[in-house]
């Protein structure tokens, strides 16, 4: 999301957040915890989806397949920034884990991408001392469960984003309109 979206009215900010989530393909809308559990039950550990929260105090919930089953983690929003609800989970007490738990992001997709990268790095290091925990299981995000097949345009955009990080798009020999399209969703998931 651009910086200008954070200075606009709260409703347009939320509209931008929701549009980005819907574009991602892994936002399932107003499904409940039981429905998300059925969807994730037989998936690989680390598979996740985002849904509308059933708690009126929160906008979104992350439903995640863990080693111990499916768990739901509220996504909190404060001052137009998102984070995982650390009060609802048994987070580790290490300093690094506390710092990660307090991280806040201007976009839900950006936050989840961060945790996917962190999960990959931690898997390679195989160090349980630097991982956060959810309900006693490792917080491990591997891949989203997509609601539907994305358009070919969006699949191409995700592939380009996987190879060109962030603002590297401006260096590509592409027409300006295509660069704008690529920047409108800058995540490889």
C-alpha positions as CSV (number, residue, x, y, z in Angstrom):
1,X,0.0,0.0,0.0
2,X,1.2,3.5,-0.7
3,X,1.9,6.1,2.0
4,X,-0.9,8.2,0.6
5,X,-3.4,5.6,1.6
6,X,-2.5,5.9,5.2
7,X,-3.2,9.7,5.2
8,X,-6.7,9.3,3.7
9,X,-9.9,8.8,5.6
10,X,-10.3,5.7,7.8
11,X,-12.9,4.2,5.4
12,X,-10.7,4.6,2.3
13,X,-7.8,3.2,4.3
14,X,-9.9,0.1,5.2
15,X,-11.1,-0.1,1.6
16,X,-7.5,-0.3,0.5
17,X,-6.6,-2.9,3.1
18,X,-9.6,-5.0,2.1
19,X,-8.9,-4.6,-1.6
20,X,-5.3,-5.8,-1.1
21,X,-6.6,-8.8,0.9
22,X,-9.2,-9.7,-1.7
23,X,-6.6,-9.4,-4.5
24,X,-4.3,-11.8,-2.6
25,X,-6.8,-14.6,-3.2
26,X,-6.4,-16.0,0.3
27,X,-9.0,-13.8,2.0
28,X,-12.1,-16.0,2.6
29,X,-14.5,-13.3,3.9
30,X,-17.1,-14.1,6.5
31,X,-16.5,-17.8,7.2
32,X,-16.4,-19.0,10.8
33,X,-13.8,-20.9,12.8
34,X,-15.4,-24.3,12.1
35,X,-15.5,-23.6,8.3
36,X,-11.9,-22.6,8.3
37,X,-11.0,-25.7,10.3
38,X,-12.6,-27.9,7.8
39,X,-10.8,-26.2,5.0
40,X,-7.4,-26.4,6.6
41,X,-7.7,-29.8,8.5
42,X,-6.1,-31.9,5.8
43,X,-3.6,-29.4,4.5
44,X,0.1,-29.2,5.2
45,X,1.4,-27.6,8.4
46,X,1.9,-23.9,7.7
47,X,-1.1,-23.5,5.3
48,X,-3.2,-20.5,6.2
49,X,-6.0,-18.3,5.2
50,X,-7.4,-14.9,6.4
51,X,-11.0,-14.4,7.2
52,X,-13.3,-11.8,8.7
53,X,-13.1,-12.0,12.4
54,X,-16.1,-13.2,14.4
55,X,-15.0,-11.0,17.2
56,X,-16.5,-7.5,16.7
57,X,-13.3,-5.9,18.3
58,X,-11.2,-7.2,15.4
59,X,-11.4,-7.0,11.6
60,X,-9.5,-10.2,10.6
61,X,-8.4,-13.6,11.8
62,X,-5.6,-15.7,10.6
63,X,-6.6,-19.4,10.5
64,X,-3.5,-21.6,10.4
65,X,-2.7,-25.4,10.2
66,X,-0.2,-26.2,13.0
67,X,1.3,-29.4,14.1
68,X,-1.4,-29.6,16.8
69,X,-4.3,-28.8,14.5
70,X,-6.0,-25.7,13.2
71,X,-5.7,-22.5,15.3
72,X,-7.1,-19.1,14.9
73,X,-5.1,-15.9,15.6
74,X,-6.8,-12.6,15.7
75,X,-5.2,-9.8,13.7
76,X,-5.2,-6.6,15.7
77,X,-5.3,-3.1,14.3
78,X,-4.2,0.0,16.1
79,X,-3.3,3.4,14.5
80,X,-3.9,1.9,11.1
81,X,-1.2,-0.8,11.7
82,X,-1.7,-4.6,12.0
83,X,-0.2,-7.2,14.2
84,X,-0.9,-10.7,15.4
85,X,-2.7,-10.7,18.7
86,X,0.0,-11.6,21.2
87,X,-2.4,-11.6,24.2
88,X,-4.3,-14.6,22.9
89,X,-1.3,-16.9,22.4
90,X,1.6,-18.3,24.4
91,X,4.3,-16.3,22.9
92,X,7.9,-17.1,23.8
93,X,9.5,-14.7,26.3
94,X,12.8,-14.3,24.4
95,X,13.7,-10.7,23.6
96,X,13.7,-11.4,19.9
97,X,10.3,-13.0,20.0
98,X,8.9,-10.0,22.0
99,X,10.3,-7.6,19.4
100,X,8.7,-9.6,16.6
101,X,5.4,-9.8,18.5
102,X,5.3,-6.0,18.7
103,X,5.9,-5.5,15.0
104,X,3.1,-3.6,13.3
105,X,2.5,-3.4,9.5
106,X,0.4,-1.1,7.3
107,X,-0.9,-4.0,5.3
108,X,-2.1,-7.5,6.4
109,X,-0.5,-9.1,3.3
110,X,2.8,-7.5,4.1
111,X,2.6,-8.7,7.7
112,X,1.9,-12.3,6.5
113,X,4.7,-12.1,4.0
114,X,7.1,-11.1,6.7
115,X,6.1,-14.1,8.8
116,X,6.5,-16.4,5.9
117,X,10.0,-15.2,5.3
118,X,10.7,-15.5,9.0
119,X,9.3,-19.0,9.1
120,X,11.6,-20.0,6.1
121,X,14.6,-18.5,7.8
122,X,13.8,-20.3,11.1
123,X,13.3,-23.6,9.3
124,X,16.7,-23.3,7.7
125,X,18.3,-22.4,11.0
126,X,16.2,-25.1,12.8
127,X,16.5,-23.0,16.0
128,X,13.4,-23.2,18.2
129,X,14.8,-20.4,20.4
130,X,14.0,-17.7,17.8
131,X,10.5,-18.8,16.9
132,X,7.3,-17.5,18.2
133,X,4.6,-19.9,19.4
134,X,0.9,-20.1,19.0
135,X,-1.1,-22.1,21.5
136,X,2.0,-24.2,22.3
137,X,2.8,-25.0,18.7
138,X,5.4,-23.2,16.5
139,X,4.1,-20.3,14.5
140,X,5.0,-21.4,11.0
141,X,3.5,-19.8,7.9
142,X,4.3,-21.6,4.7
143,X,1.7,-21.0,2.1
144,X,-1.8,-19.5,1.8
145,X,-4.9,-21.5,0.9
146,X,-6.3,-19.7,-2.1
147,X,-10.0,-19.3,-2.3
148,X,-10.0,-19.4,-6.1
149,X,-7.6,-19.6,-9.0
150,X,-6.2,-16.1,-9.6
151,X,-6.3,-14.5,-13.0
152,X,-3.3,-15.1,-15.3
153,X,-2.4,-11.4,-14.9
154,X,-2.2,-11.7,-11.1
155,X,-0.3,-15.0,-11.3
156,X,2.2,-13.3,-13.6
157,X,2.4,-10.3,-11.2
158,X,3.1,-12.6,-8.3
159,X,5.8,-14.4,-10.3
160,X,7.5,-11.1,-11.2
161,X,7.3,-10.0,-7.6
162,X,9.0,-13.2,-6.5
163,X,12.0,-12.2,-8.7
164,X,12.0,-8.4,-8.4
165,X,11.7,-7.2,-4.8
166,X,9.9,-4.0,-3.9
167,X,10.8,-0.9,-6.0
168,X,13.0,-2.9,-8.4
169,X,10.0,-2.8,-10.7
170,X,10.9,0.7,-11.9
171,X,14.2,-0.7,-13.4
172,X,12.3,-3.2,-15.6
173,X,12.0,-2.3,-19.3
174,X,8.2,-2.2,-19.2
175,X,5.5,0.4,-20.1
176,X,4.6,2.7,-17.3
177,X,1.0,1.3,-17.0
178,X,2.4,-2.2,-16.4
179,X,4.7,-0.9,-13.7
180,X,1.8,0.7,-12.0
181,X,-0.1,-2.6,-12.1
182,X,2.9,-4.4,-10.7
183,X,3.3,-1.9,-7.9
184,X,-0.4,-2.1,-6.9
185,X,0.3,-5.6,-5.4
186,X,3.9,-6.1,-4.5
187,X,3.8,-9.5,-2.9
188,X,4.8,-12.9,-4.3
189,X,1.9,-14.7,-2.5
